[in-house]
Amino acid sequence: MKHRILGIIVGTIFFISLPTIAYANSSWHWLTISPLKVLPWAILLTLIIETIVIVKFGRVSNVKKVLGVICLANLVSFLAPYLLRAYSHIPISGSYALLSAFEKGPYYIVLSGYLLLTIVVELPIVYRFLKENTINRKHLKSSILVANIVTTLLVAIIERILCVGQW
């Protein structure tokens, strides 16, 4: 019952915080730098923070394994929007259009949807590969969740400060 109530609360928060806005006949351009130029630094920051949090609070002692699993989970999390977009191009192009998906976005602005995507994709992957290497599985789950929330919020804040654009 508690999980159902928590699910309803989290679902409501995401539903309210993910508005869809459309701008007709307009194009976006960056006034400062593109988020793609910030991406390598964001990736490095994310890998370092997530590894430290999971090693320290998730109580996993094998740092190399943690780093490898974090790299894998983040790669899958990064590719997931492209794979979903490629799948959605099937009715238009008649086939699975992965290259077309890479040309059409998604754009690298971290919003609450990316937090949800990160948690949904990375939590099961990291937990699956590291659950046997931890002393306490609850601590591992919560450390993965906290690490992903912290890194996504940090990247969002950094992007908002460094990457300014307009329609």
N, C-alpha and C positions, 0 to 999 in steps of 0.2 A: 504494500500500500504506500509506503514511504517513497519507493522508487517511482511509482506512478505519479504521485503528487509532485515530486522533484522534476520528473519529465515534463509534466504539464507546465510548471513554472518556467523551466528553461526554454521550452518550446514557445511559450507566450513571449518571453523576453526577446528571443530571436525573431519572432514574427513581427513584433513591434519595431525592433531595431534594424530591420532590413527593408527599408522602403525602396520601391522601384521608381526611378525617375528617368524620364525620357526627354531628350532635347532634340526637336526636329530641326533639320536643315542647319546643323551646326557641326563644328569640328573642334576637338580639344587640342590645345597646344601647351607645352610646358614653358613657363616663364623663367624657371630656374633650371634645375637639371631633371632628367628623366629618372624615374624609379629604377630603370634597368641599370643605370650607372651606380646606384646605391645597392643593388641586388647582391653583388659579391661580398660586400661588407656585411650586409644583413645575414647572408648565409653563414659567414664565418662567426659572427656574433651569436647566431642561433645555435650552431653546432657546439660552440664552447659553453654557452650557458646551459643548454639542455644536458650536455655530458656531465658538467659539474653537479647540477642539481640531482641527476639520477644516480651518480656515483655516491654523492654525499647523503642525500635524503632517501633515495631508493635502496641504499645499502647494497650496491652491486660493486664488487671489488675489481672486476676485470675491466679496466678503463678502455683498453683497445677494443674489446667486444662491444662495450657501450657506444663508443664512437662509431664503430662500423654499423651497428644497428640504427643509431640516430641518423647517420648519413643515408642509409637505405630508406628509412621511414620518411625523411625529408624529401628525398628524390621522388618517392611515390606520391607524396603530398603535393609536390611541385607539378608533377605530370598529370595528376588526377583531373584538373580542369580541362586540360588539352584532350585527354582521352574521352571525357564526357562530351566535349564539343565535337570531336571527331565522330563520335557515335551519333550525335544529333544531326550531323551532315548527311547521314545515309539517305533520308527521304529526298534531299535536295540533289545530291550528286550520284546517288545510286550505289555508292560503296562507302566503305569506312575511310574517311578522308583525313588522315592524320596530318599531312602537310598543310592542307587547307586550314585545319584547326590552329596550327602554329602561326599562320599568317594573319588570322583574324582575332587574335587576343588569346586569353584574357589579359586585361591590362593590369599592371602590377601596382595596384593601390590596395593596401591591406584594409579590409573592412571586417565587420563582424562575421560575414559569411566565410571569410578565410579562417577565422578562429574556429568556427564550427567544422569546416572542412579539415583543418589541421587535427583537431581532436578526434574526429570520426575516422580519419585515415591513420594517423600516427599512433594513437593509444593502443589499438589492437596489435599493430605490428611490433612496437617496442615491448609491450607486455608479453606477447607470444614468445619472443626470442630471449627475454631476460628473466622471465618468472622463475626459472630453475636456478638462477644465479643470485638470488636475493634471499635475505634472511626473513623479510616480512613482505608478503605480496601486497598487502594493503598500502604499505608505505611506498611500494613501487608504483602502484596505480596512481596514488595521489601525487607523487613526485613527477610522474609523466604529465599528468593533467596540469599541475602548477607550472612546470617548465614550459609547456606549450602556451599557456595563457600569458605568462610573463614575456616570453620571446615575441609572441604575436603583438602584444601591446607595445613593447619596446620598438619593434619594427614599424608599427603604425605611427607611433609618436615621431620617430626619426624621419619617416617619409613625409609626415605633415609639416615638419620643420624645414626639411631640405628640398622637397619636391612640390613646388607651387605651380599650379596651372590654371587655365581658365577656358571657358567656352568661347 
